[in-house]
Amino acid sequence: MTTIRQDFEAVGRRAIEVVTQAIRGAELHPSPLVVPTLVVRESTAPPAATDA
């Protein structure tokens, strides 16, 4: 099964930064997204053909 791996540590750090800035009353700027990684596994295959 193909999945997506997300760096949850980096997501958490960014969340804390945003909350800290909000508490301090700082102007919030959009931060870059944490880019996920596509993990293609061996079980990935095209769908089976069906007889219609």
N, CA, C and O atoms as a GROMACS GRO file, in nm:
protein
  208
    1MET      N    1   0.085  -0.117   0.000
    1MET     CA    2   0.000   0.000   0.000
    1MET      C    3   0.090   0.124   0.000
    1MET      O    4   0.179   0.137   0.084
    2THR      N    5   0.066   0.212  -0.092
    2THR     CA    6   0.140   0.338  -0.099
    2THR      C    7   0.088   0.431   0.010
    2THR      O    8  -0.032   0.443   0.031
    3THR      N    9   0.181   0.496   0.078
    3THR     CA   10   0.143   0.586   0.188
    3THR      C   11   0.220   0.717   0.177
    3THR      O   12   0.306   0.734   0.091
    4ILE      N   13   0.186   0.808   0.265
    4ILE     CA   14   0.257   0.935   0.273
    4ILE      C   15   0.318   0.945   0.412
    4ILE      O   16   0.250   0.922   0.512
    5ARG      N   17   0.447   0.978   0.418
    5ARG     CA   18   0.516   0.995   0.546
    5ARG      C   19   0.528   1.144   0.574
    5ARG      O   20   0.575   1.221   0.490
    6GLN      N   21   0.484   1.184   0.693
    6GLN     CA   22   0.488   1.324   0.733
    6GLN      C   23   0.584   1.339   0.851
    6GLN      O   24   0.583   1.258   0.943
    7ASP      N   25   0.666   1.441   0.848
    7ASP     CA   26   0.760   1.469   0.957
    7ASP      C   27   0.682   1.540   1.069
    7ASP      O   28   0.677   1.663   1.072
    8PHE      N   29   0.623   1.462   1.160
    8PHE     CA   30   0.539   1.519   1.264
    8PHE      C   31   0.618   1.604   1.363
    8PHE      O   32   0.562   1.695   1.424
    9GLU      N   33   0.745   1.577   1.379
    9GLU     CA   34   0.828   1.661   1.466
    9GLU      C   35   0.837   1.803   1.408
    9GLU      O   36   0.823   1.901   1.482
   10ALA      N   37   0.860   1.813   1.278
   10ALA     CA   38   0.867   1.944   1.213
   10ALA      C   39   0.731   2.014   1.217
   10ALA      O   40   0.726   2.136   1.236
   11VAL      N   41   0.623   1.940   1.198
   11VAL     CA   42   0.489   1.999   1.205
   11VAL      C   43   0.465   2.054   1.345
   11VAL      O   44   0.412   2.164   1.361
   12GLY      N   45   0.504   1.978   1.447
   12GLY     CA   46   0.488   2.023   1.585
   12GLY      C   47   0.568   2.148   1.616
   12GLY      O   48   0.520   2.240   1.682
   13ARG      N   49   0.692   2.152   1.567
   13ARG     CA   50   0.776   2.272   1.588
   13ARG      C   51   0.711   2.395   1.525
   13ARG      O   52   0.707   2.501   1.586
   14ARG      N   53   0.661   2.379   1.404
   14ARG     CA   54   0.596   2.492   1.336
   14ARG      C   55   0.472   2.536   1.412
   14ARG      O   56   0.446   2.656   1.425
   15ALA      N   57   0.395   2.441   1.463
   15ALA     CA   58   0.274   2.475   1.538
   15ALA      C   59   0.309   2.556   1.663
   15ALA      O   60   0.243   2.654   1.694
   16ILE      N   61   0.414   2.513   1.734
   16ILE     CA   62   0.456   2.584   1.855
   16ILE      C   63   0.503   2.725   1.820
   16ILE      O   64   0.474   2.820   1.892
   17GLU      N   65   0.575   2.739   1.709
   17GLU     CA   66   0.621   2.872   1.666
   17GLU      C   67   0.502   2.965   1.640
   17GLU      O   68   0.504   3.081   1.681
   18VAL      N   69   0.399   2.915   1.572
   18VAL     CA   70   0.282   2.997   1.540
   18VAL      C   71   0.208   3.036   1.667
   18VAL      O   72   0.168   3.151   1.682
   19VAL      N   73   0.188   2.941   1.757
   19VAL     CA   74   0.118   2.970   1.882
   19VAL      C   75   0.197   3.072   1.965
   19VAL      O   76   0.139   3.164   2.021
   20THR      N   77   0.328   3.055   1.972
   20THR     CA   78   0.413   3.148   2.048
   20THR      C   79   0.404   3.289   1.989
   20THR      O   80   0.393   3.386   2.064
   21GLN      N   81   0.409   3.300   1.857
   21GLN     CA   82   0.397   3.431   1.793
   21GLN      C   83   0.261   3.493   1.822
   21GLN      O   84   0.252   3.613   1.847
   22ALA      N   85   0.156   3.413   1.818
   22ALA     CA   86   0.021   3.464   1.844
   22ALA      C   87   0.009   3.514   1.988
   22ALA      O   88  -0.052   3.618   2.012
   23ILE      N   89   0.065   3.441   2.083
   23ILE     CA   90   0.059   3.481   2.223
   23ILE      C   91   0.133   3.613   2.244
   23ILE      O   92   0.088   3.699   2.320
   24ARG      N   93   0.244   3.629   2.175
   24ARG     CA   94   0.322   3.752   2.187
   24ARG      C   95   0.259   3.869   2.112
   24ARG      O   96   0.303   3.983   2.127
   25GLY      N   97   0.158   3.842   2.032
   25GLY     CA   98   0.093   3.948   1.955
   25GLY      C   99   0.168   3.984   1.829
   25GLY      O  100   0.140   4.088   1.769
   26ALA      N  101   0.261   3.901   1.788
   26ALA     CA  102   0.340   3.929   1.668
   26ALA      C  103   0.253   3.909   1.544
   26ALA      O  104   0.156   3.833   1.545
   27GLU      N  105   0.290   3.978   1.438
   27GLU     CA  106   0.220   3.960   1.311
   27GLU      C  107   0.251   3.821   1.258
   27GLU      O  108   0.367   3.782   1.248
   28LEU      N  109   0.147   3.747   1.224
   28LEU     CA  110   0.166   3.610   1.177
   28LEU      C  111   0.187   3.610   1.026
   28LEU      O  112   0.112   3.672   0.951
   29HIS      N  113   0.288   3.539   0.984
   29HIS     CA  114   0.319   3.523   0.842
   29HIS      C  115   0.302   3.376   0.808
   29HIS      O  116   0.337   3.290   0.888
   30PRO      N  117   0.249   3.347   0.690
   30PRO     CA  118   0.236   3.206   0.652
   30PRO      C  119   0.374   3.139   0.648
   30PRO      O  120   0.467   3.192   0.587
   31SER      N  121   0.384   3.026   0.711
   31SER     CA  122   0.512   2.954   0.708
   31SER      C  123   0.505   2.849   0.598
   31SER      O  124   0.397   2.802   0.563
   32PRO      N  125   0.620   2.812   0.546
   32PRO     CA  126   0.620   2.710   0.440
   32PRO      C  127   0.565   2.578   0.494
   32PRO      O  128   0.580   2.546   0.612
   33LEU      N  129   0.501   2.503   0.406
   33LEU     CA  130   0.444   2.374   0.445
   33LEU      C  131   0.554   2.273   0.468
   33LEU      O  132   0.662   2.282   0.410
   34VAL      N  133   0.526   2.176   0.552
   34VAL     CA  134   0.616   2.062   0.570
   34VAL      C  135   0.580   1.964   0.459
   34VAL      O  136   0.468   1.911   0.456
   35VAL      N  137   0.672   1.940   0.370
   35VAL     CA  138   0.645   1.858   0.252
   35VAL      C  139   0.648   1.711   0.290
   35VAL      O  140   0.747   1.663   0.346
   36PRO      N  141   0.540   1.638   0.261
   36PRO     CA  142   0.538   1.495   0.292
   36PRO      C  143   0.621   1.417   0.190
   36PRO      O  144   0.655   1.467   0.083
   37THR      N  145   0.652   1.294   0.225
   37THR     CA  146   0.727   1.204   0.137
   37THR      C  147   0.635   1.091   0.092
   37THR      O  148   0.569   1.028   0.175
   38LEU      N  149   0.629   1.066  -0.038
   38LEU     CA  150   0.551   0.955  -0.091
   38LEU      C  151   0.630   0.827  -0.074
   38LEU      O  152   0.746   0.819  -0.116
   39VAL      N  153   0.570   0.726  -0.013
   39VAL     CA  154   0.635   0.598   0.008
   39VAL      C  155   0.560   0.494  -0.075
   39VAL      O  156   0.450   0.451  -0.040
   40VAL      N  157   0.622   0.454  -0.187
   40VAL     CA  158   0.561   0.354  -0.274
   40VAL      C  159   0.607   0.217  -0.227
   40VAL      O  160   0.726   0.188  -0.223
   41ARG      N  161   0.512   0.135  -0.192
   41ARG     CA  162   0.544   0.002  -0.139
   41ARG      C  163   0.531  -0.103  -0.249
   41ARG      O  164   0.474  -0.078  -0.356
   42GLU      N  165   0.585  -0.219  -0.222
   42GLU     CA  166   0.585  -0.328  -0.320
   42GLU      C  167   0.445  -0.378  -0.353
   42GLU      O  168   0.425  -0.436  -0.459
   43SER      N  169   0.349  -0.357  -0.265
   43SER     CA  170   0.216  -0.409  -0.289
   43SER      C  171   0.137  -0.323  -0.389
   43SER      O  172   0.024  -0.355  -0.424
   44THR      N  173   0.197  -0.214  -0.435
   44THR     CA  174   0.128  -0.126  -0.529
   44THR      C  175   0.119  -0.192  -0.667
   44THR      O  176   0.220  -0.239  -0.720
   45ALA      N  177   0.000  -0.194  -0.723
   45ALA     CA  178  -0.019  -0.253  -0.854
   45ALA      C  179  -0.140  -0.188  -0.919
   45ALA      O  180  -0.226  -0.133  -0.849
   46PRO      N  181  -0.150  -0.193  -1.052
   46PRO     CA  182  -0.268  -0.138  -1.117
   46PRO      C  183  -0.390  -0.222  -1.081
   46PRO      O  184  -0.376  -0.338  -1.043
   47PRO      N  185  -0.509  -0.166  -1.094
   47PRO     CA  186  -0.630  -0.244  -1.063
   47PRO      C  187  -0.642  -0.364  -1.156
   47PRO      O  188  -0.600  -0.360  -1.272
   48ALA      N  189  -0.701  -0.468  -1.105
   48ALA     CA  190  -0.721  -0.589  -1.186
   48ALA      C  191  -0.825  -0.562  -1.294
   48ALA      O  192  -0.920  -0.486  -1.272
   49ALA      N  193  -0.808  -0.624  -1.409
   49ALA     CA  194  -0.904  -0.611  -1.517
   49ALA      C  195  -1.032  -0.682  -1.479
   49ALA      O  196  -1.030  -0.789  -1.417
   50THR      N  197  -1.145  -0.624  -1.517
   50THR     CA  198  -1.274  -0.687  -1.488
   50THR      C  199  -1.344  -0.719  -1.618
   50THR      O  200  -1.329  -0.648  -1.717
   51ASP      N  201  -1.420  -0.826  -1.618
   51ASP     CA  202  -1.502  -0.862  -1.734
   51ASP      C  203  -1.633  -0.790  -1.721
   51ASP      O  204  -1.707  -0.811  -1.625
   52ALA      N  205  -1.664  -0.705  -1.818
   52ALA     CA  206  -1.789  -0.627  -1.810
   52ALA      C  207  -1.899  -0.691  -1.888
   52ALA      O  208  -2.011  -0.638  -1.892
   0.00000   0.00000   0.00000
